[in-house]
């Protein structure tokens, strides 16, 4: 998904898909937490794993091999879903 869609799509689609991806991961994690009632350590591990999964290109590329013209797009693909995951998780926690 990351290579085929996010690196070739226009920026509005990239942004929308990234926000949707991060928010979906946070929403699914909150459903799992509410149904399984894990302890504190498993919650921390779960949020860490959710943050890891919310970055769709994590570990796919070595930073030095990315062309300069794609570097800003790479940063968007790396950071927007993670920020969306964090903000959605905080929003769900306070609802």
NUMARFI-881917 format. One record per residue (C-alpha): residue number from 1; residue in three letters; x, y, z. Coordinates in nm, 2 decimals. Example, Ala and Ser with C-alpha at 12.3 -4.5 7.8 and 13.67 -1.06 7.14 Angstrom:
2
+-----+------+--------+--------+--------+
! pos ! code !      x !      y !      z !
+-----+------+--------+--------+--------+
!   1 !  ALA !   1.23 !  -0.45 !   0.78 !
!   2 !  SER !   1.37 !  -0.11 !   0.71 !
+-----+------+--------+--------+--------+
REM end
This chain:
95
+-----+------+--------+--------+--------+
! pos ! code !      x !      y !      z !
+-----+------+--------+--------+--------+
!   1 !  UNK !   0.00 !   0.00 !   0.00 !
!   2 !  UNK !   0.27 !   0.24 !   0.10 !
!   3 !  UNK !   0.48 !   0.22 !  -0.21 !
!   4 !  UNK !   0.20 !   0.18 !  -0.47 !
!   5 !  UNK !  -0.04 !   0.44 !  -0.33 !
!   6 !  UNK !   0.12 !   0.68 !  -0.09 !
!   7 !  UNK !   0.43 !   0.76 !  -0.29 !
!   8 !  UNK !   0.25 !   0.81 !  -0.62 !
!   9 !  UNK !  -0.08 !   0.97 !  -0.51 !
!  10 !  UNK !  -0.15 !   1.34 !  -0.50 !
!  11 !  UNK !  -0.08 !   1.51 !  -0.17 !
!  12 !  UNK !  -0.45 !   1.55 !  -0.07 !
!  13 !  UNK !  -0.51 !   1.17 !  -0.12 !
!  14 !  UNK !  -0.19 !   1.10 !   0.06 !
!  15 !  UNK !  -0.29 !   1.31 !   0.36 !
!  16 !  UNK !  -0.65 !   1.16 !   0.37 !
!  17 !  UNK !  -0.53 !   0.80 !   0.35 !
!  18 !  UNK !  -0.26 !   0.86 !   0.61 !
!  19 !  UNK !  -0.51 !   1.02 !   0.86 !
!  20 !  UNK !  -0.76 !   0.74 !   0.79 !
!  21 !  UNK !  -0.49 !   0.47 !   0.84 !
!  22 !  UNK !  -0.37 !   0.62 !   1.18 !
!  23 !  UNK !  -0.72 !   0.68 !   1.30 !
!  24 !  UNK !  -0.83 !   0.33 !   1.20 !
!  25 !  UNK !  -0.54 !   0.17 !   1.39 !
!  26 !  UNK !  -0.63 !   0.38 !   1.70 !
!  27 !  UNK !  -1.00 !   0.29 !   1.68 !
!  28 !  UNK !  -0.93 !  -0.08 !   1.64 !
!  29 !  UNK !  -0.69 !  -0.07 !   1.93 !
!  30 !  UNK !  -0.94 !   0.10 !   2.15 !
!  31 !  UNK !  -1.20 !  -0.17 !   2.06 !
!  32 !  UNK !  -0.95 !  -0.44 !   2.15 !
!  33 !  UNK !  -0.87 !  -0.27 !   2.48 !
!  34 !  UNK !  -1.23 !  -0.22 !   2.58 !
!  35 !  UNK !  -1.32 !  -0.59 !   2.51 !
!  36 !  UNK !  -1.01 !  -0.76 !   2.65 !
!  37 !  UNK !  -0.94 !  -0.54 !   2.95 !
!  38 !  UNK !  -0.56 !  -0.58 !   2.95 !
!  39 !  UNK !  -0.34 !  -0.47 !   3.25 !
!  40 !  UNK !  -0.13 !  -0.16 !   3.24 !
!  41 !  UNK !   0.18 !  -0.33 !   3.10 !
!  42 !  UNK !  -0.01 !  -0.48 !   2.81 !
!  43 !  UNK !  -0.18 !  -0.15 !   2.75 !
!  44 !  UNK !   0.16 !   0.02 !   2.72 !
!  45 !  UNK !   0.28 !  -0.25 !   2.49 !
!  46 !  UNK !  -0.04 !  -0.23 !   2.29 !
!  47 !  UNK !  -0.01 !   0.14 !   2.23 !
!  48 !  UNK !   0.35 !   0.10 !   2.13 !
!  49 !  UNK !   0.26 !  -0.17 !   1.88 !
!  50 !  UNK !  -0.02 !   0.05 !   1.75 !
!  51 !  UNK !   0.22 !   0.33 !   1.70 !
!  52 !  UNK !   0.45 !   0.10 !   1.52 !
!  53 !  UNK !   0.18 !  -0.03 !   1.29 !
!  54 !  UNK !   0.04 !   0.31 !   1.22 !
!  55 !  UNK !   0.35 !   0.41 !   1.02 !
!  56 !  UNK !   0.28 !   0.24 !   0.68 !
!  57 !  UNK !   0.63 !   0.27 !   0.55 !
!  58 !  UNK !   0.82 !   0.18 !   0.86 !
!  59 !  UNK !   1.14 !   0.00 !   0.77 !
!  60 !  UNK !   1.07 !  -0.02 !   0.40 !
!  61 !  UNK !   1.33 !   0.22 !   0.29 !
!  62 !  UNK !   1.67 !   0.33 !   0.40 !
!  63 !  UNK !   1.66 !   0.71 !   0.44 !
!  64 !  UNK !   1.98 !   0.77 !   0.23 !
!  65 !  UNK !   1.83 !   0.58 !  -0.07 !
!  66 !  UNK !   1.53 !   0.81 !  -0.11 !
!  67 !  UNK !   1.56 !   1.07 !  -0.38 !
!  68 !  UNK !   1.56 !   1.43 !  -0.27 !
!  69 !  UNK !   1.23 !   1.50 !  -0.46 !
!  70 !  UNK !   1.05 !   1.23 !  -0.26 !
!  71 !  UNK !   1.20 !   1.31 !   0.08 !
!  72 !  UNK !   0.92 !   1.55 !   0.18 !
!  73 !  UNK !   0.66 !   1.29 !   0.08 !
!  74 !  UNK !   0.85 !   1.03 !   0.27 !
!  75 !  UNK !   0.83 !   1.25 !   0.58 !
!  76 !  UNK !   0.46 !   1.30 !   0.54 !
!  77 !  UNK !   0.40 !   0.92 !   0.50 !
!  78 !  UNK !   0.61 !   0.86 !   0.81 !
!  79 !  UNK !   0.46 !   1.13 !   1.04 !
!  80 !  UNK !   0.10 !   1.20 !   0.95 !
!  81 !  UNK !  -0.04 !   0.86 !   1.03 !
!  82 !  UNK !   0.15 !   0.85 !   1.36 !
!  83 !  UNK !   0.02 !   1.19 !   1.46 !
!  84 !  UNK !  -0.33 !   1.08 !   1.36 !
!  85 !  UNK !  -0.29 !   0.77 !   1.57 !
!  86 !  UNK !  -0.18 !   0.97 !   1.87 !
!  87 !  UNK !  -0.45 !   1.23 !   1.84 !
!  88 !  UNK !  -0.73 !   0.98 !   1.78 !
!  89 !  UNK !  -0.61 !   0.77 !   2.08 !
!  90 !  UNK !  -0.63 !   1.07 !   2.30 !
!  91 !  UNK !  -0.96 !   1.17 !   2.16 !
!  92 !  UNK !  -1.11 !   0.82 !   2.22 !
!  93 !  UNK !  -0.97 !   0.82 !   2.57 !
!  94 !  UNK !  -1.15 !   1.14 !   2.66 !
!  95 !  UNK !  -1.49 !   1.05 !   2.50 !
+-----+------+--------+--------+--------+
REM end
